[in-house]
């Protein structure tokens, strides 16, 4: 099959191989700015010691882990679904398999970009506000801000929203996207409420964690150009390394995405080298050993019977060549001056 035909086949299957991420639509923009407003309102409510702080203290004194101790053992394991290390490894393993199937790095790069943005935004907020958790609270009824803590917003909750929400973000069909969005939302809700049950976070920490994680997911389309730029360069580096280790891999199927043109160029260069080698072999007679009998135009004629070829075409017999042996141009030898007699 020609390289051009393989490129055409690759272009036909391109939409299935490289699914476009959700665009930054007007609805998505409204959700982003609305969530940002909720984020600011939660921070303002905690800073101003409003009723939100009162609810925090009421639930802290209620101590849910003592009210329902039978759930404690299970929820100790369930809360791991929001812990960054285990969840990132699990999701990265799944997305790595998808990268192998799709022959591109986009899923893993999306996960890396989202976790990086989560660490920067949530980490900065934690360190900037320095709130202490329920187990380390010092003054009843206070917001416990700027005391060197690191629990506002809840990192477990925000991480659960982002890590599992990425699976919905890069889903290949609308149905899968909606299904995974519901599953991720329920998982993040459970993780947040579990931290309140265990007494490791205030309710306001969890609310802010949900908002922080959702902001990261809603902002992902703005990062797509940078992700694509990094992906193209990384895949180019990997392709060059692979071709050095396995030059025969150029004969395999064309990959989808930005690598197809590079592979096609490498194949064209290799095909050109093959054609040059064949041409050189033909001039030195190397092709004669592989030619079929009678090749190319004289299947029943031996080499000795073929007409000689000259620069001006086939050499026709001259008049002297057609004179029978023992005869002269004017008949039998009769002593004509041309034959040197009489």
PyMOL commands that set and color helices and strands:
alter all, ss='L'
color gray80, all
select helices_A, chain A and resi 3-17+26-47+51-62+64-67+69-82+84-102+106-129+134-136+155-169+174-198+203-218+220-245+247-251+259-283+286-290+303-305+337-339
alter helices_A, ss='H'
color red, helices_A
select strands_A, chain A and resi 309-310+313-314+327-328+331-332
alter strands_A, ss='S'
color yellow, strands_A
deselect
rebuild
show_as cartoon
